[in-house]
Amino acid sequence: MTRVAFDNTYRTATDQLGLAASRLQNSQEQLGSGRRVTKSSDDPIAAPKILQLSTSMVHMDEYDHNLNFAEERLSKLTDHLSRIGDMLNNLKELSVQGSNGTYSAQDRAAMRTTAESTLDLINGFIAAVGEGALGVDRTTVVSDGTKMPISLTATDLAALNTLSNDLGKLIRQNPANATASPPSPVDPLSTVAGWNSLLTKVNAEMALTSDSGALVMSVRYGAQYQQVDKIRETRGALRLDTERIVSNLRDADMGSVAIALARDQSVLQALQASFAKIQGMSLFSFLR
Amino acid sequence: MAGISALNIASTALAATRTAMDISANNVANASTPGYSRQRAIIGDLVKGGGAGANGVGIESIRRNASELIERQRRTTSTSLAQAQSLGGYLGSIDSLMGAPDEGIAKALNGFYSSVNDIAREPENRAYRAGLLNSISLVKDIYAQLDTRLGGLRDNAIAERSGVVARINQISEALAGTNTGIELNVGSGGEASPTLLDQRDNLLLELSKLNDVEVNIQNNGTVNVKTMTGANLVTGTSASILAATEIGSGGTLGALDKLLKGELATVTPTASGRLAALNTLTTASSNEFFEVTDATGQRLYTRKLSVGLNPLDLSAAEHQNIVIGSAVADNVQQRVSLISPEGYTVSGAVAGARITATARFDTLGFSVDSVESTDTSVTPSVNYPAGTVRTSSPATTPIAKSPSLGTPVETVQPYQLYVVRFNNPRGLTDLGNGYFAETSNADKDYSQSPVTNPVTVAESGAREAAFQTSSTWARLRGVYEGFKSDVFRAFGSTVDNLTTADLSEFELPGAGGVTDYQLVARAANGLLAGRSRTEADMTRITGEVGQRKVSNDAITKTLTSMSTQIESERAQVSGVSMDEEALDLVRLQQAFAGAAKVVQVANKMFDDLMASI
């Protein structure tokens, strides 16, 4: 026969009431914070995963910043390169006319002025695309393992500067030429041959077979620019997925927690009520 | 005479019953007294020596309901439970300090790396430099808070430990006193008082909660107690003082010792290994040298670690003789200033030109990433000291100015990196600022030169060393030390002293803005290279902190359940049942009434007898 000691009832009641109150507090905490994991011990399996995924979301934020920066830079680059292409096209049309022997010297002088203006514009755009290049091949990481250029490469910039120099020699008047030995024309575009040289240079620059050509360059950076949306789209899906997983791991299911809270509350009330009844039961009560 | 005998017998019954009722009343009164054992009066008939016939009733003894087996189980379980509960308290505090897994220091470190990413992407944007400093400051502050709070926990544990040792000594004294009482009881021919035995058991239980002890109960009821490590606490009626340095083997003391030697331990800056080296390097003002040896331990050459990029104002003659160079542990790139070094020489007359070299030391060996000169008329080249083992043969490797990033231009292997400290062993002229000069143009291959008092051999990584301690605190410190040294290596200044001016030092006058930004970006990229390790460390710490707490909680829960069960068993044996006591009182009341009736009848008989006279 089991002897039921007086304080056993109280100890059992105290333990059970403590447990119930602790469960209730836990439910309340989850409901209040909206989080299932507020410290590592809440779920030590999920906690490192949450940190890992949260960190990878931070990476994604950084990639987004990098991507936005790259997009802005590439947008400018492709725009300016495209404008250089347009200018080269203008020069080509001008050169075709200039190399036509039917034009008078006066006409060619007028066309040279136009060519010079076009060259100024080209130089302006070259200066603009060179901004922020810092003399190095600048790239930025836009996703795990993927880099994107944020400036012209040093090689490309050098090629454009060479283009500018070469066009300058072919277009601009140079008094020093008169004293050169053998003497060459002070105004290279005063002759049909001069315009032919310019046409050859412009054609070479616009050829799709030359990697260093302005046109190919424009296409190359344009292609990188086109990648931005794809990367952003892919990351958007990845981010949503990551956020969903983190939320599943970290956040409390409010419905379940609310139900658990109601259940824990009922258990606590039942324990309190049953204890109130039991604690009055003793043979002494009947001996009065 | 019959009537008188009956009166005598009845009076013994009245006295015995009254005593039994007192005991029952005492049981009821102590029903809720912790550790109280129900007492019962053993009533027996009184027998006169050699005679036969009725002599009445008396209390033979007062005994308690107790089971030695259950008491022993209580003590064992209490030891384990107290240890788990004590650990649980501290582990819970550490768990709370660390907070949510994606908050706190992990978040601050993420912020830091985001700032570094900004600088790596846009080194020309000065606004990001302030952002970087803020993020470094935040990591520093949060770590300082954690460090202080963890230090506070350690101080609490130390204070609690002192209290526990003092209490153990008090209990030992009390037990010795109890033993004295029991001996007196038994020595006077009686039995040990149930109250003393209860007191003894309660003291033993409390002692068991404080430390794991071995209890030997003697036949007379006294106890001898010693710790599981063999230190005597109680021997008979004398108590010994537990030394404050005695290591606890269980219970609260065991838990505190475990915490103080494990979880709340930290790697001190004077510890050996890489951590010590890093601490030394990041705090020392000078005199720190790197020594490079080959795989057999043959010393190849020593090089002074250059701190920062402060130019030196030295004469051309001095430039010829400066012993200076660079070496870097791990994969983190380091900026080093070299001025006409003998180890790395600049071709041509370039005394006074400042050379910026980046190098790294990794599992592949020693790699020179680039050597750049502030003197644009000079193409730097690298001359390796005699004895250097290299993967390529030329003694002089020309290096283009401002080479592109990423590809090491020279790799030397296989070396091991040792950090040694010596105090100007060759009597070099101290030029101040940590630089030394020699008075001759002797070969700077120190492979055969003695190095006095090498103090540290550093091979393992600081973080790995810290992680070997399995202490959250040490691991956190490992991460923080790694963070500090990474920042130091990248920017040439400690996290405490780093300013935007330090970051602007990259913009060297005369070198051209282009290369300066390249250096800033390179430093930032060097930091980002170490990022995955920091993140992995934090993930590891986060998982372990929670896991330890949960494991300990599970143990605590099991032990609590066992303890409840044992307490319940004890209550069944030793506890006071009100119903039982009520029934006993009814029974004793009736016995008392019966005895009183006997007195009444005997009295009546006596009166009748007297009346008949």
Interface residues (C-beta under 8 A of the other chain):
Chain A: T2 R3 V4 A5 F6 D7 N8 Y10 R11 T12 D15 R35 V37 T38 K39 S40 S41 D42 D43 P44 I45 A47 P48 I50 L51 Q52 S54 T55 V58 D61 E62 H65 N66 F69 G132 L134 G135 V136 D137 R138 T140 V141 I150 V246 R250 S282 L283 F284 L287
Chain B: A31 S32 L91 G92 D95 S96 M98 G99 A100 P101 D102 A106 N110 Y113 S114 N117 D118 A120 R121 E122 P123 E124 S402 S404 L405 G512 G513 V514 T515 Y517 Q518 A521 E535 M538 T539 R540 T542 G543 V545 G546 Q547 K549 V550 D553 T564 E567 S568 A571 Q572 V573 S574 G575 V576 S577 M578 D579 E580 A582 L583 V586
